[in-house]
Amino acid sequence: MKAQILPTAPAYASWIDVFGTDTVELASPVARHVTGPMGTRAVYQLDTTALSVRQRQRLVLFLTSFWHENADAVAERLDDPEQGIVIDSADVLLKGVAGGEPPWGMN
């Protein structure tokens, strides 16, 4: 499932720097809720297997700085289906879905 990163997303510039585009592949069109320092929010899991080698290198470099972890640890997290990387559902518009929302709703 493809999603477009919205220009209003707080991390829009960073995502563009990492991916080189405003379109990303999601592992699933179904959002999940996570709780963290910013409260509970709906997120989509990015499909890291769809990244080019260069995109993955840039993502690892970006997350190394963001998470304050070494590159090997970051790469391992990206490959772990239980962790991976997520993007806030409010920051993307699902492509190919009427109104940008899954028809089954994610409230």
Stockholm file with secondary structure:
# STOCKHOLM 1.0

chainA/1-107         MKAQILPTAPAYASWIDVFGTDTVELASPVARHVTGPMGTRAVYQLDTTALSVRQRQRLVLFLTSFWHENADAVAERLDDPEQGIVIDSADVLLKGVAGGEPPWGMN
#=GR chainA/1-107 SS CEEEECTTSTTHHHHHHHHSSSEEEBSCSCCEEEEETTEEEEEEEBCGGGSCHHHHHHHHHHHHHHHTCCHHHHHHHHHCTTTCCEEEGGGEEETTSGGGSCTTCCC
#=GC SS_cons         CEEEECTTSTTHHHHHHHHSSSEEEBSCSCCEEEEETTEEEEEEEBCGGGSCHHHHHHHHHHHHHHHTCCHHHHHHHHHCTTTCCEEEGGGEEETTSGGGSCTTCCC
//
